[in-house]
Amino acid sequence: MYRTFRNPKDKIDDKIIIKDEDYNHIKNSLRLSKGDLIHQVIGDTTFVTKIEDITPDEIICKIIDEDDVQYESPLNITLYQCILKSDKNEYIIQKATELGVNRIVFVETERTVVKLDEKKWIKKQNRFEKIALESSKQSKRTSIPEIEGLLNIHEISNQDNSLSLVFYENETESIQSLLTNSNYKDINIFIGPEGGLSEENLNVLKSKGFKSVSLGNRILRADTAPICALSIIQYELGDIK
């Protein structure tokens, strides 16, 4: 069932009005018609709606029920991701959204290859936000991850009252050892750039409360590591069962 994220002002009594890009997608791409059902998220509520009318300007939907299935993870996860080359960032946003991350913060480090000025970053951020939105629709989420950045590693705030992990190839302590019997609900993970983290940058993160852990003996690519880490965390502490 198609899913949209709507503004509270779009809800009028027992109706929800669809305009903007969703209107074109529903009418011209999906070719939905009267009687078809659409999930519509407003705030924390997911409404089951039925298309009642399609005009040249809007789609009028009638609320027929509320979907009370819990699609969000019990964890509050922030992914600090070093910005990567080409379309790897888009892949990470898509998969991290599917895996329930709440916030993605892009970071520059000593070994970061991609350098963006403010104008280029804003353009990237707009693109990234659209990907997060579409991935949230696809995965039936009721919230959209926040996309933030571009931070220098030194600008990351101190991490208090949370489990904060940085994955480092020379570390011997495993991620499982920190997750076993953990009661943390707020979790931060840091993924380095293609060339790996320098020891200086690793120490910066440790000074901010991050704990260095390993994902195993094999070296994972910078766009594989976040997917692996998020999957393990959601399996051990979250809602992947």
ChimeraX attribute file (.defattr): number of C-alpha atoms within 10 A of each C-alpha:
attribute: neighborCount
match mode: 1-to-1
recipient: residues
	/A:1	10
	/A:2	14
	/A:3	22
	/A:4	22
	/A:5	21
	/A:6	17
	/A:7	14
	/A:8	11
	/A:9	9
	/A:10	14
	/A:11	16
	/A:12	10
	/A:13	8
	/A:14	10
	/A:15	17
	/A:16	23
	/A:17	18
	/A:18	24
	/A:19	15
	/A:20	9
	/A:21	8
	/A:22	17
	/A:23	17
	/A:24	16
	/A:25	12
	/A:26	18
	/A:27	16
	/A:28	10
	/A:29	10
	/A:30	10
	/A:31	10
	/A:32	16
	/A:33	15
	/A:34	13
	/A:35	13
	/A:36	14
	/A:37	20
	/A:38	20
	/A:39	21
	/A:40	25
	/A:41	23
	/A:42	19
	/A:43	12
	/A:44	8
	/A:45	13
	/A:46	22
	/A:47	21
	/A:48	19
	/A:49	22
	/A:50	21
	/A:51	21
	/A:52	16
	/A:53	14
	/A:54	16
	/A:55	8
	/A:56	8
	/A:57	11
	/A:58	16
	/A:59	21
	/A:60	20
	/A:61	25
	/A:62	22
	/A:63	21
	/A:64	12
	/A:65	12
	/A:66	14
	/A:67	13
	/A:68	9
	/A:69	7
	/A:70	12
	/A:71	14
	/A:72	17
	/A:73	18
	/A:74	14
	/A:75	18
	/A:76	17
	/A:77	26
	/A:78	21
	/A:79	24
	/A:80	24
	/A:81	23
	/A:82	30
	/A:83	27
	/A:84	22
	/A:85	13
	/A:86	9
	/A:87	8
	/A:88	14
	/A:89	18
	/A:90	19
	/A:91	16
	/A:92	21
	/A:93	26
	/A:94	20
	/A:95	18
	/A:96	26
	/A:97	27
	/A:98	18
	/A:99	23
	/A:100	28
	/A:101	25
	/A:102	19
	/A:103	20
	/A:104	24
	/A:105	18
	/A:106	23
	/A:107	24
	/A:108	23
	/A:109	20
	/A:110	14
	/A:111	15
	/A:112	18
	/A:113	15
	/A:114	13
	/A:115	12
	/A:116	13
	/A:117	8
	/A:118	10
	/A:119	9
	/A:120	10
	/A:121	15
	/A:122	14
	/A:123	10
	/A:124	14
	/A:125	17
	/A:126	11
	/A:127	12
	/A:128	20
	/A:129	18
	/A:130	14
	/A:131	18
	/A:132	25
	/A:133	20
	/A:134	16
	/A:135	20
	/A:136	23
	/A:137	23
	/A:138	16
	/A:139	16
	/A:140	19
	/A:141	23
	/A:142	20
	/A:143	22
	/A:144	21
	/A:145	21
	/A:146	16
	/A:147	19
	/A:148	15
	/A:149	18
	/A:150	20
	/A:151	16
	/A:152	13
	/A:153	18
	/A:154	13
	/A:155	10
	/A:156	14
	/A:157	10
	/A:158	13
	/A:159	16
	/A:160	11
	/A:161	11
	/A:162	16
	/A:163	20
	/A:164	24
	/A:165	24
	/A:166	23
	/A:167	25
	/A:168	23
	/A:169	17
	/A:170	12
	/A:171	14
	/A:172	13
	/A:173	15
	/A:174	15
	/A:175	20
	/A:176	15
	/A:177	11
	/A:178	13
	/A:179	15
	/A:180	10
	/A:181	10
	/A:182	12
	/A:183	10
	/A:184	14
	/A:185	16
	/A:186	15
	/A:187	18
	/A:188	20
	/A:189	21
	/A:190	24
	/A:191	24
	/A:192	28
	/A:193	23
	/A:194	17
	/A:195	12
	/A:196	20
	/A:197	21
	/A:198	15
	/A:199	10
	/A:200	10
	/A:201	17
	/A:202	20
	/A:203	15
	/A:204	15
	/A:205	23
	/A:206	17
	/A:207	12
	/A:208	15
	/A:209	19
	/A:210	23
	/A:211	21
	/A:212	22
	/A:213	20
	/A:214	21
	/A:215	20
	/A:216	16
	/A:217	11
	/A:218	8
	/A:219	13
	/A:220	14
	/A:221	13
	/A:222	21
	/A:223	22
	/A:224	14
	/A:225	18
	/A:226	24
	/A:227	17
	/A:228	13
	/A:229	21
	/A:230	20
	/A:231	17
	/A:232	17
	/A:233	20
	/A:234	19
	/A:235	12
	/A:236	16
	/A:237	19
	/A:238	19
	/A:239	17
	/A:240	13
	/A:241	7
